[in-house]
Amino acid sequence: MSTRVNHHKVTPALAKALSDLSMAIGKTALDPTLKHLIDIRVSQLNGCTFCLDMHAKEAKIAGERELRLYHLTAWRESPLFSAKEKAALAFAEALTHITSEGISDELYRSVAEHFSEVELSELNFAIVAINAWNRLGITSRMEPGAMDVAYGLNKANLA
């Protein structure tokens, strides 16, 4: 498969705006470990191999345990995730595969048990951002690993 469109080259102002959002999310109180899990899980759900590859490498470089990465597809059954992480992953899945019913009150309450209103909003923006990146990655067909050297992801030693 060859790359179709390089969004950063053809619409640089829009790509920068999304990059700025991602950078701003990185400066919030949202736990970076949780952010990695969300980025990876949403990318798995959306089938964005570029983002999945990138965020798995980022997580490993940041010290995430590989076993937790292996368990991420079965997070509900795995004992390796906290109740807070499980609530965030459930929220991420619901927002990624949003139904005509939207987000149930039950799910919202379970997430709100673990996150303040500000944190919940930050989590929501993080999920929105990775979904946006996934859609751009899927459309462009960027090759997984294509940006490893530029982003320093070769340090993950996962090639």
C-alpha angles and dihedrals in degrees: 000000000000128000112265108194132002102217091191091059102039099038104021096161092054093044089049091051091054090044089051089052090051091048091049090051088053089058095053126097090260108127108253091219090056091045090056091050091050093048092050097044094047090047089052091051093048095043095235103155094182093056093039090053094046097046095044088055092046090051093050092048089050090055103262112159112250092224090062089052090052091049095048095096088056098038094138092061098035121099089207096084127073123234088254092053091047091051090050092047091050089051091048092051092048092050092046094050097031114182131207087264091058119205113345121233088238093057092044091051092049091052092044089056088068104031134053117232090262093047091048090053090048090050090050092052090048090054092046091050097050090047089053092049090048092054091050091046093049092048094047096042091218110189115250109251094019092122099037096112094043092049096038092243093134085082088075090072091215099124 
